Each structure stands twice: as structure tokens, then as C-alpha cells.
Amino acid sequence: MAPEQPLPAQPFLRCAGDVVARFGTPRLRTVQLLLPVQNLAPRERGPVPSLDTAGWFADRDPGSRTPVRVTVDSGRVPSVPAAAPSIHTWLRSLDQEVFAVDSHPSTDHDPLAAAPPLDDTFWSGPPRHRASVTGALAEWSLDALGWLAGLLAEGLARHGVTTPVVLTASEAG
């Protein structure tokens, strides 16, 4: 993966959505992804790559904004809670309108974040050290969720997280 590229969560989710749609019309309630943040961390980070594609969501109906809760868990490694306040500040400083952060990191997590459907050997599991944030996402879609996952992976890497993390995103409220 080139340093100027975001983690490819958005194309991955778009492909997964296309596959699931072949079986019928899915009702998207929650997305869980294992993000290999360790692949981003060792590099020197330049501009935030996800910001280059934020304009994709610019023409969306303002009524499609959706309140979401995003939980990131670093398993046995306490890096996510330690980095959460800095990442929150960083998110609020970015010039983008895809994800508007409206709360501070909290301990209010989606219940699914406590039991991701993957073996602990794929990451630093079991789930233990997590932080959540709520905000308004441009739309409740796999495209927007993938964009947000890439942005959060970038923020995690920039703020010292060097392990895989599990991201759980769900509609808030």
C-alpha cells in the first residue's frame, strides 16, 4: 500500500455490499471491520489521503445525515483509549463534512463491540481496550462507512496505534 493511499476499507465494503446484494436486499445495521493499522503506523504520514475523496459525498441530501456510534478496540493493547482524546481533537480539526464528530470519546459502546466474530489470533484480542465516538455521517451506506473506516485508521496510525483494531459502527439512537 502506497503511503499516500488510505486503507482500502471503502472499496472492500463496496465489494462486500455487491456480493451480499446478490442474495437480496440487505438491511445494514452494523459494520465490523478488522483494520490492519499496523500497516500504516511505521510510515511517515503526509496529507490525510481520505480527505481527497470527501467531495464524493458533497451532493448528498442533508436529510440523509445519520447519527452513528463508532467503537474502536485494540484488544489487550491499551493504545486506543490512550490515543482517543488526541484522535477526537484531530477529527474535529479536519476540513471535511462527511463525519461531524459531536461527542468526546466515551465508554458507551455498541454491545457487538464486545464480541467481534473473529478469532483473537487475527488481532490482539480478546476485546478489552476500546473507545467510542458519536457523530453524524453523510449517509448510512457502505461507501460512507468505508470512507470513515479509512479516515479513522489514518488517525489511529498518526496517534501511535500500531496494532490491528476492530472497528464497530452502528446507527446511534
C-alpha positions in Angstrom: 0.0 0.0 0.0 1.5 3.4 -1.0 1.9 5.9 1.8 -0.4 8.4 0.0 -3.3 5.9 -0.2 -5.9 5.4 2.5 -6.6 1.9 4.0 -8.8 0.4 1.3 -11.8 -0.1 3.6 -14.2 1.8 1.2 -13.6 -0.4 -1.9 -13.6 -3.5 0.3 -17.1 -2.7 1.8 -18.4 -1.7 -1.6 -17.4 -5.1 -3.0 -18.9 -6.9 0.1 -22.1 -5.0 -0.4 -22.3 -6.0 -4.1 -21.9 -9.7 -3.1 -24.5 -9.5 -0.4 -26.9 -7.7 -2.7 -26.9 -10.8 -5.0 -28.7 -12.6 -2.2 -31.4 -10.0 -1.7 -31.8 -6.5 -0.2 -29.7 -6.3 2.9 -30.7 -4.2 5.9 -27.4 -2.7 7.1 -27.5 -2.3 10.9 -23.8 -2.6 12.0 -20.5 -2.9 10.3 -17.5 -4.6 11.9 -14.0 -4.5 10.3 -10.6 -5.6 11.4 -8.4 -2.7 10.4 -4.6 -3.5 9.9 -3.5 -0.2 11.4 0.0 -1.7 11.9 0.5 -1.5 8.1 0.1 2.3 8.3 1.9 3.1 11.5 5.6 2.6 10.5 5.5 5.1 7.6 5.9 8.8 7.8 2.4 10.2 7.2 1.8 13.0 4.8 -1.5 14.6 4.0 -4.6 12.7 5.0 -5.5 10.6 2.0 -9.2 10.2 2.8 -9.7 13.9 2.5 -9.1 13.8 -1.2 -12.3 11.8 -1.7 -14.5 13.6 0.8 -16.1 15.5 -2.1 -17.8 12.3 -3.2 -20.4 12.9 -0.5 -20.8 16.7 -1.1 -24.0 16.5 -3.1 -25.9 14.2 -0.7 -29.2 15.2 0.6 -28.6 16.9 4.0 -31.6 14.8 5.3 -29.6 11.6 4.7 -27.1 12.5 7.5 -27.2 9.7 10.0 -26.2 9.6 13.7 -23.7 6.9 14.2 -21.6 5.4 17.0 -18.2 4.1 16.2 -16.2 1.9 18.6 -12.6 1.0 18.0 -11.0 -1.7 20.1 -7.3 -2.5 20.4 -7.8 -5.7 22.4 -5.2 -6.5 25.0 -3.1 -3.4 24.0 -4.3 -0.2 25.7 -3.3 2.1 22.8 -6.8 3.1 21.6 -8.1 4.5 24.9 -4.7 6.3 25.3 -4.9 7.9 21.9 -8.7 8.6 21.9 -8.6 12.2 23.2 -6.0 13.2 20.6 -7.8 11.4 17.8 -11.0 13.2 18.7 -9.3 16.6 18.6 -7.7 15.6 15.3 -11.1 14.6 13.8 -12.6 17.9 14.8 -9.7 19.8 13.2 -10.1 18.3 9.7 -11.8 20.3 6.9 -14.4 17.7 5.9 -18.2 17.3 6.2 -18.5 13.5 5.8 -18.3 12.8 9.5 -19.2 15.5 12.0 -18.0 14.5 15.5 -20.4 15.5 18.2 -19.1 13.9 21.3 -16.0 13.1 23.2 -14.5 9.6 23.4 -16.7 7.6 25.8 -17.2 4.2 27.3 -20.7 3.8 25.8 -20.1 1.1 23.2 -22.2 -1.0 20.8 -22.8 -4.3 22.5 -21.5 -6.1 19.4 -18.1 -4.4 20.0 -17.6 -6.8 23.0 -17.8 -9.9 20.8 -16.4 -9.5 17.3 -17.0 -12.5 15.1 -13.3 -13.4 14.6 -10.7 -15.4 16.3 -8.4 -13.5 18.7 -5.4 -14.8 16.9 -6.2 -12.4 14.0 -5.6 -9.4 16.2 -4.6 -8.5 19.8 -7.9 -9.9 21.1 -10.0 -10.5 23.1 -11.8 -7.2 23.1 -10.8 -5.1 26.1 -9.4 -1.6 25.4 -11.8 0.5 23.4 -13.1 4.0 22.8 -16.3 5.2 21.1 -17.3 8.4 19.4 -20.6 9.5 18.0 -21.3 11.9 15.2 -23.3 12.5 12.0 -22.3 10.5 8.9 -23.1 11.9 5.5 -25.3 8.9 4.8 -25.8 5.4 6.2 -24.1 3.4 3.4 -21.2 1.1 2.9 -19.4 3.8 0.9 -19.6 6.3 3.7 -18.8 3.7 6.4 -15.7 2.6 4.4 -14.6 6.2 4.0 -14.9 6.7 7.7 -13.0 3.5 8.5 -10.1 4.6 6.3 -10.1 8.0 7.9 -10.1 6.5 11.4 -7.3 4.1 10.5 -5.3 7.0 9.4 -6.0 8.9 12.7 -5.1 5.8 14.7 -1.8 5.4 12.9 -1.0 9.1 13.3 -1.6 8.9 17.0 0.6 5.9 17.9 -1.7 2.9 17.5 0.5 0.2 15.9 -1.7 -2.9 16.3 -4.8 -4.2 14.4 -8.0 -2.9 15.7 -11.7 -3.9 15.4 -14.0 -1.1 14.3 -17.7 -1.4 15.0 -20.0 1.2 13.5 -23.8 1.3 14.1 -26.6 3.8 13.8 -26.9 5.7 17.0 -30.2 6.4 18.7 
